[in-house]
Amino acid sequence: MNAPASQYPDAGEFAQYVRAVDWGATPLGPMQHWPASLRITVDTLLASPVAMALVWGADRNMIYNQAYARIAGARHPAAMGQPVRTVWPEAWDNWNRDIFERGYAGEAIAARNQPLGLARDGALRPYWFDLYYTPIVEGAAVGGVLCVAVDCTERHHSEMALRESEEQFRTLAEAVPHHVWMADATGNFSWFNSRIYDFVGVPPGADLNGEWAPLVHPDDLDAMLAAWTAALAVQSPFEHSYRMRGHDGAYRWHLARALPTRDDAGRFVRWIGTNTDIHDQRADTGDLIERNATLEQRVALRTRERDRIWNVSRDLLLVADGDGRWLAVNPAWHRTLGWNEADLLGGRSAALVHPEDQEATAAELRKLRAGQSSERFENRIRAQDDRYRTISWTAVPDDGMIYCVARDITDEREAAQMLAETEAALHQAQKMEVVGQLTGGIAHDFNNLLQGITGSLDIVRRRLSNGQHEDVARFLDGAADSAHRAATLTHRLLAFARRQPLDPRPTRANQLIESMEDLLGRTLGERVTLRCDLAADLWSTHCDTNQLESAVLNLAINGRDAMPDGGTLAIATANVTDSRHLPAGLPPGDYIRIAVSDIGSGMPPEVASRAFEPFFTTKPNGRGTGLGLSMIYGFTRQSRGKAVIESVEGAGTTIALYLPRWLGGEGDMPATDGRTETPVGHGETILVIEDETVVRLMIVELLNELSYKVIEAADAEPGLAILRSGAHVDLLVTDIGLPGMNGQDFAEEARRLHPDLPILYMTGYSEAATRPEGFLGPGMALITKPFGGDAFARRIHSMLLGG
């Protein structure tokens, strides 16, 4: 055998695969023993650029060329010399077995566009081939079969795509309400849709090439043929209007259009055309022309109006692309910020945005790119004079563009700031007016009370100095009464200011109100009927029980006074969970509602709005202080609740107290002590810390009279020294407002030294004592100055007993 590498240089490298096979181990035997027909055929296929494979011998061993190796894919080079059934097992039963049996029988076979499922690159896929099988005679028999394989898979896909495209075209052509037709490159018609056959009145598929011209109106035929001939000559789009006769003999105007189409090689292959019925439109041509003219005028007018809006608008108008590049700006940019159009176009907002606003502006631009609109976004933009102006933006993304409307709100912001400052000044003036009113009211009431105290004491001193003892007790009682009234006034002022020391505890409001029914009945009198509507499942609340009792009594008295001719006073309780039913200013949550309602004269809105103000009263002079409702308002706010007024002039008033629900343990109602005797001590030792000398002397004297042993100190430092000395102390009584270390800190240090030491706080006012919770620990109590001797004695006695 001649070596292919020497005869065919291009195939020389691939011939190595042929020589590398151990042919002696195959039925073909060593290459030097191959017959001439086999050698010549192998030389031919190795030199051919066409994919060829020779199947030789009884085992159908394969010898193939480089072009075929590309078809074999990953099977090459192992396939060289192997039986075809092992090389292409997937094609053996359904194709190769029969083909080669026929070929070895001497039959030449041509199979065009043959589908074969071949495993290439690890996956079985369909391929299409043009296959040609030629028997190779050796001696008196067929020694093998030469297979020429032309991969036509791409051609097949193209033909299928073309066929599918034509099917889609025909489907679409049948669906449209027009005549659709095709003609070859010479102008002969090759296809019509069914609408043409229906219009002409002939069966589908009839040849209309010779029948087309007679269908055209005689007056239109020459012009139509001239236009069609001209289009054919230069292969340019065809468009012409003419009348065509239908099956009923009537002519209708049609607009014919046709486009030349070309194949992938650019060769002109056919015409695709349509005939559109424009008969009705032609009948209305005059009106249509007039309407078009009117429409054009309107469009021109709208365009001028749009341009006028763009040019005269005081708002800043901007069009940007999706990257934020500015494409168009209106003249307002020059009028407002001093920038000319040329300064801005092609730039981005980052060049003008204040450095502190860059990040927020970039985030807003990202939102716009994501398709989200932007409303009332504000940033600062640098003007041409390098000053920054505050700009409010509204922007909408659409079709890859961003359309913006912006407004300079710098002056509005400055005006708003000035307004806020003016309102703050007005509010301060109003506060000072209220302070003046409050101060005047306090001064008036306290001067009256002080007059009662100092006047009574002056008379007592004069009589005692003159040895007169008659009626001294009466004047002392008068001074004490004035002092108690002054204390009450102080408590009310602190309650209004939400600074009254409270003793909060779990409180069952229903039980409290029920215990007050006898007192309320006596207070309201015979002409007023009391009705209680108490919710059976009312929650507990956490508040100062005495203050709540005082608030309910105060509201009942106000309701009674609002009904001078009598009526019904209603007290109702309820649980409130829906935040929609809560007054403004209260956080969402669970509350109880205590409402006291009368059917009296009610209040006009201007009066109701001031009802909680201190010293504001609608009662006759001398009938009210104006502190009752303000005290209730302060108590509820200090208890984390709120008081509200609902009043209709002529129909009555309802005042509702909202107090938070208590979720802790249930508390007991405070028990009343029926004893009237002042309890005395049994020699217990009490440490008294009070910086006010007169008050300390009074307390020490009172405790001595009550048979207690007393150790006294003016502030915390000597008090701690006493406790550290080891002295036995049964009870610590300390003022909260001490100089240096305050009473609360002193008590904590005392508890560290003596963990079980009972502590009684005294206060006229203390910030810490006003907190509704977290102040008093176990074994601690609070008494508010001024206090009477009996009340003080009972509190001392109770604490020593562990109460």
C-alpha positions in Angstrom: 0.0 0.0 0.0 1.2 3.4 -0.8 1.6 5.6 2.3 -1.1 8.3 2.2 1.2 10.7 3.9 3.5 10.8 0.8 0.8 10.9 -1.8 -1.5 13.4 0.0 0.3 15.8 2.2 -2.9 17.3 3.6 -3.9 13.9 4.9 -0.5 12.9 6.1 -1.1 13.7 9.7 -4.4 11.9 9.8 -2.8 8.8 8.1 -0.9 8.3 11.3 -4.1 7.1 13.0 -4.5 4.5 10.2 -0.9 3.3 10.5 -1.2 3.2 14.3 -3.9 0.5 14.3 -2.6 -3.1 14.8 -4.4 -4.3 11.7 -2.8 -7.7 12.2 -5.1 -8.2 15.1 -8.2 -7.6 12.9 -9.8 -9.7 10.1 -8.2 -7.2 7.6 -4.7 -8.4 8.4 -1.5 -6.4 8.1 -1.6 -3.4 5.8 1.0 -4.9 3.4 -1.3 -7.8 2.7 -4.3 -5.6 1.9 -5.8 -6.1 -1.6 -5.5 -3.3 -4.1 -9.2 -2.4 -4.0 -8.9 -1.8 -0.2 -5.7 0.3 -0.6 -7.0 2.4 -3.4 -10.2 3.1 -1.6 -8.3 4.1 1.6 -6.0 6.3 -0.4 -9.1 8.0 -1.9 -11.0 8.6 1.3 -7.9 9.9 3.1 -7.4 12.5 0.4 -11.0 13.6 0.2 -12.3 16.7 2.1 -15.7 15.0 2.2 -16.6 12.8 5.2 -16.0 9.2 4.2 -15.9 5.9 6.0 -15.1 2.5 4.6 -16.6 -0.6 6.2 -14.6 -3.7 5.2 -14.7 -7.3 5.8 -17.1 -9.6 7.6 -16.8 -7.8 10.9 -17.6 -4.5 9.2 -14.3 -2.8 10.4 -14.2 1.0 9.9 -11.5 3.1 8.2 -12.4 6.8 7.9 -10.9 10.2 7.0 -10.3 13.4 8.9 -13.7 14.9 7.8 -15.5 11.9 9.2 -13.6 12.2 12.4 -15.5 15.4 13.1 -18.7 13.4 12.8 -17.4 10.7 15.1 -16.6 13.3 17.7 -15.3 11.7 21.0 -15.4 8.3 19.4 -12.2 9.2 17.4 -9.5 7.9 17.4 -10.7 4.8 19.2 -13.2 4.0 16.4 -10.4 3.5 13.8 -10.4 -0.2 12.8 -13.4 -1.1 15.1 -16.6 -2.8 13.9 -19.2 -0.3 13.0 -21.7 -1.9 15.3 -19.5 -1.1 18.3 -18.7 2.4 17.1 -22.3 3.4 16.5 -24.3 1.0 18.7 -27.3 3.4 18.9 -27.7 3.3 15.1 -27.0 -0.4 14.5 -30.5 -1.9 14.9 -32.5 0.9 13.4 -30.2 1.8 10.4 -26.7 0.4 9.9 -27.5 -3.4 10.1 -30.0 -3.2 7.2 -28.0 -0.7 5.1 -24.8 -2.7 5.2 -26.5 -6.0 4.5 -28.0 -4.3 1.4 -24.6 -2.8 0.5 -22.7 -6.1 0.9 -25.4 -7.6 -1.4 -24.2 -5.2 -4.1 -26.8 -2.4 -3.8 -25.8 1.2 -4.1 -27.9 3.3 -1.8 -28.6 7.1 -1.5 -30.5 8.3 1.6 -31.2 12.1 1.6 -32.0 14.1 4.7 -31.8 10.9 6.8 -32.4 11.5 10.6 -30.1 9.6 12.9 -29.8 9.7 16.6 -26.1 9.9 17.4 -24.3 10.1 20.7 -21.9 13.0 20.6 -20.1 14.6 23.5 -22.0 12.3 25.9 -25.5 13.2 24.7 -27.8 11.5 22.2 -29.1 14.1 19.8 -30.8 14.0 16.4 -28.8 14.8 13.3 -29.7 14.8 9.6 -27.3 13.4 6.8 -27.3 12.9 3.1 -25.8 9.4 3.0 -24.4 7.6 -0.1 -23.4 3.9 0.2 -21.2 2.3 -2.6 -20.2 -1.4 -2.7 -16.4 -2.0 -3.2 -15.9 -5.2 -5.2 -13.0 -7.4 -4.3 -12.6 -10.3 -6.6 -15.9 -11.9 -7.3 -17.6 -10.5 -4.2 -18.2 -7.3 -2.4 -15.3 -6.7 0.0 -16.7 -3.6 1.7 -19.0 -0.6 1.5 -17.9 3.1 1.1 -20.1 5.5 3.0 -20.1 9.2 2.0 -21.8 11.3 4.8 -22.8 14.9 4.2 -24.1 16.5 7.5 -27.2 18.5 6.5 -28.5 19.1 10.0 -28.2 22.9 9.5 -29.9 22.7 6.1 -32.7 20.6 7.7 -33.2 23.1 10.5 -33.3 25.9 7.9 -35.8 24.1 5.8 -37.9 23.3 8.8 -37.7 26.9 10.0 -38.7 28.1 6.5 -41.6 25.6 6.4 -42.7 26.7 9.9 -42.3 30.3 8.9 -44.4 29.7 5.7 -47.0 27.9 7.8 -47.1 30.8 10.3 -47.4 33.2 7.4 -50.3 31.3 5.8 -52.0 31.1 9.2 -51.5 34.8 9.7 -52.6 35.6 6.2 -55.8 33.7 6.7 -56.5 35.5 9.9 -56.1 39.1 8.7 -59.2 40.8 7.2 -57.4 41.6 3.9 -56.5 39.9 0.6 -53.0 38.3 0.9 -51.1 36.9 -2.0 -47.7 35.8 -3.2 -46.0 36.0 -6.6 -42.7 34.7 -8.0 -39.9 36.9 -9.1 -41.4 37.2 -12.6 -44.8 38.4 -11.2 -46.8 35.2 -11.7 -49.1 34.6 -8.8 -48.4 31.5 -6.7 -50.7 31.7 -3.7 -53.8 33.5 -2.5 -55.6 33.5 0.9 -59.2 32.4 1.1 -60.5 36.0 1.3 -59.4 36.6 -2.4 -61.2 33.5 -3.6 -64.3 34.5 -1.6 -64.2 38.1 -3.0 -63.8 36.8 -6.7 -66.3 34.0 -6.2 -64.1 31.1 -7.4 -63.2 27.9 -5.5 -60.0 27.9 -3.4 -57.0 26.9 -5.4 -58.3 28.1 -8.7 -55.6 29.7 -11.0 -56.2 33.4 -11.1 -53.1 34.4 -13.2 -55.2 34.8 -16.4 -58.2 36.1 -14.6 -56.6 38.9 -12.6 -56.6 41.7 -15.3 -60.3 41.3 -16.2 -61.2 41.9 -12.5 -59.6 45.4 -12.5 -61.8 48.3 -13.5 -61.0 49.3 -17.1 -60.3 52.9 -16.1 -57.7 51.7 -13.6 -56.1 48.8 -15.5 -53.4 50.6 -17.5 -52.2 52.6 -14.5 -52.1 49.5 -12.3 -50.2 47.4 -14.9 -47.7 50.3 -15.4 -47.0 50.5 -11.7 -46.7 46.7 -11.4 -44.4 46.5 -14.4 -42.2 49.3 -13.0 -41.9 47.5 -9.6 -41.0 44.2 -11.3 -38.3 45.9 -13.3 -36.4 47.4 -10.4 -37.6 45.0 -7.7 -38.9 47.9 -5.6 -42.0 48.0 -3.3 -45.3 48.2 -5.1 -48.2 50.4 -4.0 -51.2 51.3 -6.1 -55.0 52.0 -5.6 -57.5 50.6 -8.1 -61.0 49.3 -8.3 -61.6 45.5 -8.4 -64.8 43.7 -9.3 -66.3 41.3 -6.8 -68.4 38.2 -7.3 -71.5 40.4 -7.2 -70.3 42.5 -10.1 -69.7 45.6 -7.9 -66.4 47.4 -8.0 -64.7 48.3 -4.7 -61.6 50.4 -4.2 -58.5 48.5 -3.0 -55.0 49.6 -2.0 -52.5 47.0 -3.2 -49.1 46.8 -1.6 -46.3 44.3 -2.3 -42.7 43.9 -1.0 -39.9 42.0 -2.7 -38.3 39.3 -0.5 -34.9 37.8 -0.7 -33.2 34.6 0.5 -30.2 34.4 2.8 -27.9 34.8 -0.2 -29.6 38.1 -1.1 -31.3 36.6 -4.2 -34.7 38.0 -5.1 -37.2 35.1 -4.8 -40.8 36.3 -4.5 -43.3 39.1 -3.8 -45.6 39.2 -0.8 -48.6 41.5 -1.2 -51.9 42.6 0.3 -55.1 44.2 -1.0 -56.9 46.4 1.5 -60.5 47.4 0.9 -60.5 51.2 1.1 -63.8 51.8 -0.6 -65.5 53.2 2.5 -62.5 55.3 3.4 -62.4 56.7 -0.1 -66.1 57.7 0.2 -65.1 59.8 3.2 -61.9 61.2 1.8 -63.1 64.7 1.7 -64.2 64.7 5.4 -61.0 62.8 6.3 -58.8 65.4 4.7 -60.7 68.2 6.5 -60.4 66.3 9.8 -56.7 65.7 9.2 -56.2 69.4 8.6 -58.1 70.2 11.8 -56.1 67.6 13.7 -52.8 68.9 12.4 -53.9 72.4 13.5 -54.7 71.0 17.0 -51.5 69.1 17.2 -49.6 72.3 16.2 -51.6 74.2 18.9 -50.9 71.6 21.5 -47.2 71.6 20.5 -47.0 75.3 20.9 -48.8 75.1 24.3 -46.4 72.4 25.4 -43.4 74.4 24.3 -44.9 77.5 26.0 -45.3 75.5 29.2 -41.7 74.2 28.9 -40.4 77.7 28.3 -42.4 79.8 30.8 -42.8 77.3 33.6 -41.4 78.5 36.9 -40.7 74.8 37.8 -37.4 73.2 36.9 -38.1 70.7 34.2 -35.5 68.0 33.3 -35.3 64.9 31.1 -32.5 62.5 31.8 -31.5 59.0 30.5 -31.4 55.9 32.6 -27.8 56.7 33.7 -28.8 60.0 35.0 -27.3 62.0 32.2 -29.2 65.2 31.6 -30.6 65.4 28.1 -33.0 68.5 28.3 -33.6 71.3 30.7 -36.1 74.2 30.5 -35.2 77.9 30.8 -36.3 78.0 34.4 -32.9 76.5 35.3 -31.4 79.8 34.1 -34.0 82.0 35.8 -33.9 80.2 39.1 -30.3 78.9 39.4 -28.4 80.9 36.8 -27.3 77.9 34.7 -27.5 78.0 30.9 -28.7 75.0 29.0 -25.2 74.4 27.6 -23.8 74.3 31.2 -26.1 71.4 32.1 -26.7 69.1 29.1 -24.7 65.9 29.1 -23.8 66.3 32.8 -25.2 64.6 35.9 -26.7 65.8 39.1 -23.7 64.7 41.2 -21.8 67.8 39.9 -24.4 70.1 41.5 -25.7 68.2 44.5 -24.5 69.3 48.0 -21.8 66.8 49.3 -24.0 65.9 52.3 -26.9 65.0 49.9 -24.9 62.9 47.4 -25.6 59.5 49.0 -29.4 60.2 49.4 -29.6 61.5 45.8 -27.8 58.4 44.4 -30.2 56.1 46.3 -33.1 58.0 44.8 -31.7 57.6 41.3 -31.3 53.9 41.9 -35.0 53.7 42.8 -35.9 55.5 39.6 -33.7 53.1 37.6 -35.7 50.2 39.2 -38.9 51.7 38.0 -40.1 53.4 41.2 -41.4 57.0 41.1 -40.0 59.6 43.4 -42.2 62.2 45.1 -41.2 65.2 47.1 -37.5 64.2 47.4 -35.4 67.1 48.6 -31.8 67.9 48.2 -29.6 71.0 47.8 -28.4 72.1 44.4 -25.6 74.5 43.7 -26.6 77.6 41.8 -24.4 79.4 39.3 -23.3 81.8 42.1 -22.1 78.8 44.2 -24.9 79.2 46.7 -27.0 76.1 47.4 -30.8 76.1 47.0 -33.2 73.5 48.5 -35.0 71.7 45.6 -38.0 69.5 45.9 -38.2 66.8 43.2 -40.9 64.7 41.6 -39.6 62.2 39.1 -41.1 59.4 37.0 -39.2 56.7 35.0 -40.7 55.8 31.6 -39.2 53.8 28.7 -35.6 54.1 29.9 -35.9 57.8 30.5 -36.4 59.9 33.7 -38.8 62.9 33.6 -38.4 65.3 36.5 -40.3 68.3 37.8 -38.5 70.3 40.5 -39.2 73.4 42.5 -37.0 75.7 44.5 -38.4 75.7 48.0 -35.6 77.6 49.7 -37.7 80.7 50.4 -40.6 78.5 51.6 -38.3 76.7 54.0 -36.9 80.0 55.3 -40.5 81.3 55.7 -41.5 78.1 57.5 -38.5 78.5 59.8 -39.4 82.1 60.5 -43.0 81.0 61.1 -41.8 78.3 63.5 -39.7 80.8 65.4 -42.6 83.2 65.5 -44.9 80.4 66.8 -42.3 79.4 69.4 -42.1 83.0 70.5 -45.9 83.2 70.7 -46.0 79.9 72.6 -43.4 81.3 75.0 -45.5 84.5 75.4 -48.6 82.4 76.1 -46.6 80.3 78.6 -45.6 83.4 80.4 -49.2 84.6 80.3 -50.2 81.3 81.9 -47.4 81.6 84.4 -48.6 85.1 85.2 -52.1 83.9 85.6 -50.9 81.0 87.7 -48.7 83.2 89.8 -51.5 85.7 90.4 -53.9 83.0 91.4 -51.5 81.4 93.7 -50.6 84.7 95.3 -54.2 85.6 95.8 -55.2 82.3 97.4 -52.0 82.0 99.5 -52.2 85.6 100.7 -55.7 84.9 101.9 -54.6 81.7 103.6 -51.5 83.3 105.1 -53.7 86.1 106.4 -55.8 83.5 108.2 -52.7 81.9 109.7 -50.7 85.0 110.7 -53.8 86.9 111.8 -55.0 84.1 114.1 -51.5 83.6 115.6 -51.1 87.3 116.1 -54.4 87.5 118.1 -53.3 84.4 120.1 -50.0 86.0 121.0 -51.6 89.2 122.0 -54.1 87.5 124.3 -51.5 85.2 125.8 -49.3 88.2 126.5 -52.2 89.9 128.2 -53.1 86.8 130.2 -56.4 86.3 128.3 -57.0 82.6 127.5 -60.6 82.7 126.4 -61.2 81.8 122.7 -57.5 81.1 122.1 -58.4 77.6 120.9 -60.9 79.0 118.4 -58.1 81.2 116.8 -55.7 78.3 116.8 -58.2 76.1 115.0 -58.6 78.9 112.5 -54.9 79.0 111.9 -54.7 75.2 111.5 -57.7 75.2 109.1 -55.9 77.9 106.9 -52.7 75.8 107.0 -54.6 72.7 105.9 -56.3 74.6 103.1 -52.8 75.9 102.0 -51.6 72.3 101.9 -54.5 71.3 99.8 -53.8 74.1 97.4 -50.2 73.0 97.1 -51.3 69.4 96.4 -53.6 70.6 93.6 -50.8 72.7 92.0 -48.4 69.7 92.1 -51.1 67.5 90.7 -51.7 69.9 87.8 -48.0 70.1 87.2 -47.7 66.3 87.4 -45.2 66.7 90.2 -47.4 65.5 93.2 -45.8 62.6 95.0 -47.9 59.6 94.4 -48.3 56.3 96.2 -49.4 54.0 93.2 -50.7 50.6 93.9 -52.9 48.1 92.1 -56.4 49.5 92.2 -59.8 48.0 91.4 -61.7 51.1 90.3 -65.1 49.3 90.5 -64.5 48.4 94.1 -63.4 52.0 94.8 -66.5 53.5 93.2 -68.9 51.1 95.0 -67.3 52.0 98.4 -67.9 55.7 97.6 -71.6 55.3 96.8 -72.8 56.4 100.3 -70.5 59.3 100.3 -71.5 60.3 96.8 -75.2 60.0 97.7 -74.8 62.4 100.6 -72.7 64.8 98.5 -75.0 64.9 95.6 -78.1 65.6 97.6 -81.7 64.5 97.1 -82.3 66.3 93.8 -79.5 64.4 91.9 -79.9 60.7 91.2 -76.7 58.6 91.0 -76.5 55.8 88.4 -73.5 53.5 88.2 -72.9 51.4 85.1 -69.8 49.4 86.0 -68.2 46.8 83.7 -68.3 43.4 85.3 -64.9 42.5 83.9 -63.1 45.8 84.5 -59.3 45.4 84.7 -57.2 46.8 87.5 -55.1 49.8 87.1 -52.0 51.1 88.9 -52.4 54.5 90.5 -52.7 56.5 93.7 -56.0 55.2 95.1 -56.6 58.3 97.2 -56.0 60.6 94.2 -58.4 58.5 92.1 -61.0 58.7 94.9 -60.5 62.5 95.1 -60.8 62.8 91.3 -64.1 60.8 91.1 -65.6 62.9 94.0 -64.4 66.1 92.4 -66.1 65.2 89.1 -69.3 64.2 90.9 -69.4 67.6 92.6 -68.8 69.4 89.3 -71.6 67.4 87.8 -74.0 68.2 90.7 -73.2 72.0 90.4 -73.9 71.8 86.6 -77.5 70.6 87.4 -78.9 73.2 89.9 -82.4 71.9 89.2 -81.4 68.3 89.7 -80.9 65.4 87.3 -79.0 62.2 86.9 -75.3 61.8 87.4 -73.9 58.7 85.7 -70.6 56.9 86.5 -69.6 54.3 83.9 -66.5 52.1 83.6 -65.3 50.0 80.6 -62.2 48.3 79.2 -60.7 49.9 76.1 -58.5 47.9 73.7 -59.1 49.4 70.3 -56.7 52.3 69.7 -59.3 54.0 67.6 -61.3 54.6 70.7 -58.4 56.2 72.6 -57.9 59.9 72.9 -55.1 61.5 70.9 -51.7 61.4 72.6 -52.1 58.0 74.3 -49.9 55.1 73.1 -51.7 52.0 71.9 -52.5 49.5 74.6 -55.1 48.4 77.1 -56.8 51.0 79.3 -59.8 51.3 81.7 -62.2 54.2 81.2 -64.0 55.9 84.0 -66.6 58.4 82.7 -68.7 60.8 84.9 -71.6 62.3 83.0 -74.2 64.9 83.8 -77.2 66.3 82.0 -76.5 69.9 82.9 -76.0 73.0 80.8 -72.8 71.8 79.1 -70.0 74.0 77.9 -69.4 75.7 74.6 -66.2 74.6 72.7 -64.2 77.7 73.8 -65.0 77.0 77.4 -64.4 73.2 77.2 -61.0 73.8 75.6 -59.9 75.7 78.7 -61.5 73.6 81.4 -58.2 72.0 82.4 -56.3 75.3 82.8 -55.3 76.3 86.3 -57.6 78.8 88.0 -60.1 78.7 85.1 -63.6 78.3 86.4 -67.1 79.0 85.3 -68.5 79.0 88.8 -69.6 82.2 90.5 -67.0 84.1 92.4 -66.1 82.3 95.6 -67.6 79.0 94.5 -64.5 77.5 92.9 -60.7 77.7 92.8 -60.3 76.5 89.2 -57.9 73.8 90.3 -60.2 70.8 90.5 -60.1 69.7 86.9 -56.4 70.8 86.5 -55.6 68.5 89.4 -57.5 65.6 87.8 -55.7 66.3 84.5 -52.3 66.2 86.2 -53.1 63.1 88.2 -54.1 61.1 85.1 -51.1 62.3 83.0 -48.8 61.5 85.9 -50.4 58.0 86.0 -49.6 57.5 82.3 -53.2 58.1 81.3 -55.3 61.1 80.2 -58.5 63.0 81.0 -60.8 64.2 78.2 -63.9 66.4 78.1 -66.9 65.8 75.9 -69.5 68.6 76.3 -72.4 69.8 74.3 -73.9 73.1 75.3 -77.4 72.6 76.6 -77.0 68.7 76.7 -74.5 68.0 79.4 -70.9 67.1 79.9 -68.9 63.8 80.2 -65.4 63.8 81.6 -63.6 60.5 81.0 -60.4 59.3 82.7 -58.2 56.8 80.8 -55.8 54.8 83.0 -53.5 52.0 81.8 -54.3 48.4 82.6 -52.3 46.8 85.4 -50.9 43.4 84.5 -49.2 42.7 87.8 -50.6 41.1 90.9 -54.0 42.3 92.3 -53.8 44.8 95.1 -56.3 45.2 98.0 -58.3 48.3 98.6 -56.7 50.4 101.3 -58.4 49.6 104.6 -59.8 52.4 106.7 -58.7 52.6 110.3 -61.7 53.2 112.4 -59.7 54.2 115.5 -59.8 57.8 116.6 -57.2 57.6 119.4 -53.7 58.6 118.6 -51.4 55.6 118.9 -48.3 56.0 121.1 -45.0 54.3 121.2 -43.3 51.9 123.7 -39.8 53.4 123.8 -38.8 52.5 120.2 -35.8 54.4 118.8 -36.5 56.6 115.8 -33.7 58.4 113.8 -35.0 61.7 112.3 -33.0 63.4 109.5 -34.4 66.9 108.6 -32.5 69.9 107.5 -35.2 72.4 108.3 -34.6 73.3 112.0 -38.2 74.3 112.9 -39.6 71.2 111.2 -37.1 68.9 112.9 -37.8 70.4 116.3 -41.5 69.9 115.8 -41.1 66.3 114.7 -38.7 65.5 117.6 -41.1 67.1 120.1 -44.1 65.2 118.7 -42.3 61.9 118.8 -41.1 62.5 122.4 -44.7 63.2 123.4 -45.7 59.9 121.8 -43.2 58.1 124.1 -40.6 57.4 121.4 -36.8 57.7 121.8 -35.5 60.1 119.2 -32.0 60.6 117.6 -31.9 63.6 115.3 -29.5 64.9 112.6 -29.7 67.8 110.2 -28.4 66.0 107.1 -27.1 62.7 105.8 -23.5 62.8 107.0 -24.1 62.8 110.8 -27.0 60.4 110.1 -24.7 57.8 108.5 -22.2 58.3 111.4 -25.0 57.4 113.9 -25.9 54.3 111.9 -22.3 53.2 111.6 -21.8 53.7 115.3 -23.9 50.6 116.1 -26.7 52.5 117.7 -30.0 50.6 117.8 -32.6 52.2 115.4 -36.1 50.8 115.0 -37.3 53.3 112.3 -35.6 55.9 110.0 -37.6 59.1 109.2 -35.9 61.2 106.6 -36.7 64.1 104.4 -36.1 63.5 100.7 -34.8 66.9 99.8 -31.6 67.0 102.0 -28.6 69.1 101.2 -25.6 67.2 99.8 -26.6 63.5 99.7 -30.4 63.5 99.2 -32.8 61.4 101.3 -33.2 58.7 98.8 -29.4 58.0 98.4 -29.1 58.3 102.2 -31.8 55.7 102.7 -30.1 53.3 100.2 -26.9 53.6 102.2 -28.8 53.0 105.4 -30.4 49.9 104.0 -26.9 48.7 103.0 -25.9 49.0 106.7 -29.2 47.8 108.1 -31.1 45.8 105.4 -34.3 45.4 107.4 -34.6 49.0 108.6 -38.1 50.5 108.0 -37.9 53.9 106.3 -40.5 56.7 106.2 -39.8 59.4 103.6 -41.1 62.9 104.2 -41.5 65.4 101.3 -43.0 68.7 100.4 -41.9 68.0 96.8 -39.3 65.8 95.2 -38.6 64.9 91.6 -37.9 61.2 92.5 -41.1 61.0 94.6 -43.2 62.0 91.6 -42.4 58.9 89.6 -45.4 56.6 89.7 -43.4 53.4 90.2 -39.9 52.2 91.1 -39.3 54.6 94.0 -40.7 52.9 97.2 -39.3 49.5 98.0 -40.4 47.0 100.6 -40.6 48.4 104.1 -40.8 52.0 102.8 -43.6 54.6 102.9 -44.1 58.2 102.0 -45.9 61.0 103.9 -46.4 64.4 102.3 -45.8 67.7 104.1 -47.6 69.4 105.7 -49.1 66.6 107.8 -51.0 66.5 111.1 -49.8 65.0 114.3 -52.4 62.3 114.3 -51.7 61.2 110.7 -48.0 61.2 111.5 -48.5 59.1 114.6 -50.6 56.6 112.9 -48.1 56.2 110.0 -45.2 55.7 112.5 -47.2 53.2 114.5 -48.2 51.3 111.3 -44.6 51.0 110.1 -43.3 49.8 113.5 -45.9 47.1 113.3 -44.6 46.1 109.9 -47.5 47.6 107.9 
